[in-house]
Amino acid sequence: MAGRSVHIWFVAPAITLMCLILLLPILVAAVLSFTDYSLGNTSAEWVGFENYEKVFTRTTYEKMFTATFTYVFVVVPASVGLGLAAALAINSLTRFGDIYKTIYFLPVMAALLAMAIVWEFALHPTVGIVNKTLVKGCGSWLEVWGWYAYQCANGFPLWLTDKNYAIWVVAFIGIWQGFGFNMVLYLAGLTGVPRELYQAAEMDGARSAWERFRLVTWPMLGPTTVFVVTISCIRSFQVFDTVEAFYPQGGGPGKSVFVMMFAIYEKAIQQNLMGIGAAITVIFMSFVMGLTMLQRWLVERRVHYS
């Protein structure tokens, strides 16, 4: 019996650390979400589901969900698609592949706060390179586009201060910063595709690049795609740095960029409403847990044979 219980002493330190570092904070946040606790108060009143009711009924938090899911639904498919396209293009190169890998991966390595400042200058309405470049195209064949012709006549938008464009600008920066990471993951997945499958597919009549991709590459990249999509979703839900760099005093014009992580920071840290902040945190963790469980379910179904 003593020999059988020896393994407990080996796993006990890891389990203890996991409970203290991971499980205990989650439990504390869950308990605080049912109270009106704020830092500095010696006591807190139990309010039940009042904090959750506020999150799901008030207009401010409706904007929070709208901004968060808009960002996720734009950034995830775009960054995954561009990452796959870049990986396929680089994998087909015989020369200069490492150079392109470095170029595409640079935004991932760069400090996002520093890059946000660069983008802030680039998107400046008067001296920014984006609007200056767009103005130079006015009067050319580009004005066949209705939106472009309208902007040439009325002036190009204030990208960061217009509530109709702010979330799209932040999403664009998220795509620019994230697709290089997905590219690396897909390049790793492509190394695991057996070359014999392409030869077999060619013998069966799959001679074009599209047919080889559809019949061999894409099915074999199933597990990689599930992982990439899950990681991209979690990273998108966690967006904070760009919003904080552009809009440190709020969630953008008209709360149009009021994403969940910034809402947690504003309510719990800036306004000291720990109960509301904890409630949003629990909802955020529920989304992440759901994505993780979905990934596990898809992988167990052997998606690479679907």
PEWORA-V132478 format. One record per residue. N is the residue number from 1. SS is DSSP state (A for helix, B for strand, O for the rest). Layout:
((N:SS) (N:SS))
This chain:
((1:O) (2:O) (3:O) (4:O) (5:O) (6:A) (7:A) (8:A) (9:A) (10:A) (11:A) (12:A) (13:A) (14:A) (15:A) (16:A) (17:A) (18:A) (19:A) (20:A) (21:A) (22:A) (23:A) (24:A) (25:A) (26:A) (27:A) (28:A) (29:A) (30:A) (31:A) (32:A) (33:O) (34:O) (35:B) (36:O) (37:O) (38:O) (39:O) (40:O) (41:O) (42:O) (43:O) (44:O) (45:O) (46:B) (47:O) (48:O) (49:O) (50:A) (51:A) (52:A) (53:A) (54:A) (55:A) (56:A) (57:A) (58:O) (59:A) (60:A) (61:A) (62:A) (63:A) (64:A) (65:A) (66:A) (67:A) (68:A) (69:A) (70:A) (71:A) (72:A) (73:A) (74:A) (75:A) (76:A) (77:A) (78:A) (79:A) (80:A) (81:A) (82:A) (83:A) (84:A) (85:A) (86:A) (87:A) (88:A) (89:A) (90:A) (91:A) (92:O) (93:O) (94:O) (95:O) (96:O) (97:A) (98:A) (99:A) (100:A) (101:A) (102:A) (103:A) (104:A) (105:A) (106:A) (107:A) (108:A) (109:A) (110:O) (111:O) (112:A) (113:A) (114:A) (115:A) (116:A) (117:A) (118:A) (119:A) (120:A) (121:A) (122:A) (123:O) (124:O) (125:O) (126:O) (127:O) (128:O) (129:A) (130:A) (131:A) (132:A) (133:A) (134:A) (135:A) (136:A) (137:O) (138:O) (139:O) (140:O) (141:A) (142:A) (143:A) (144:A) (145:O) (146:A) (147:A) (148:A) (149:A) (150:A) (151:A) (152:A) (153:A) (154:A) (155:O) (156:O) (157:O) (158:O) (159:O) (160:O) (161:O) (162:O) (163:O) (164:O) (165:O) (166:A) (167:A) (168:A) (169:A) (170:A) (171:A) (172:A) (173:A) (174:A) (175:A) (176:A) (177:A) (178:A) (179:A) (180:A) (181:A) (182:A) (183:A) (184:A) (185:A) (186:A) (187:A) (188:A) (189:A) (190:A) (191:O) (192:O) (193:O) (194:O) (195:A) (196:A) (197:A) (198:A) (199:A) (200:A) (201:A) (202:A) (203:A) (204:O) (205:O) (206:O) (207:O) (208:O) (209:A) (210:A) (211:A) (212:A) (213:A) (214:A) (215:A) (216:A) (217:A) (218:A) (219:A) (220:A) (221:O) (222:A) (223:A) (224:A) (225:A) (226:A) (227:A) (228:A) (229:A) (230:A) (231:A) (232:A) (233:A) (234:A) (235:A) (236:A) (237:A) (238:O) (239:O) (240:O) (241:A) (242:A) (243:A) (244:A) (245:A) (246:A) (247:O) (248:O) (249:O) (250:O) (251:O) (252:O) (253:A) (254:A) (255:A) (256:O) (257:O) (258:O) (259:O) (260:A) (261:A) (262:A) (263:A) (264:A) (265:A) (266:A) (267:A) (268:A) (269:A) (270:A) (271:O) (272:O) (273:O) (274:A) (275:A) (276:A) (277:A) (278:A) (279:A) (280:A) (281:A) (282:A) (283:A) (284:A) (285:A) (286:A) (287:A) (288:A) (289:A) (290:A) (291:A) (292:A) (293:A) (294:A) (295:A) (296:A) (297:A) (298:A) (299:A) (300:A) (301:O) (302:O) (303:A) (304:A) (305:A) (306:O))
